[in-house]
Amino acid sequence: MKQEILAGSVLAIIGLSLLIVSPNKLWMITEKWKTDEDGKPSLSYCILMRVLGIVFAGVGVALAVSRL
């Protein structure tokens, strides 16, 4: 029971951090070194990060409250 709450909390924190942190900053930390040109993340990357944040937060909350 405690494992579900802990795992759900971790997933929710990851999801909320993906929603709070700007996709541009996240891209600069994780992906910018892979490109040779100065640029910024694509629109699809930004949308994907927001969707992943929503999914992780939703699954985390569902997992945490499913066993209460």
Helices and strands as residue ranges (DSSP letters): H 2-20, H 23-30, G 32-34, H 43-66
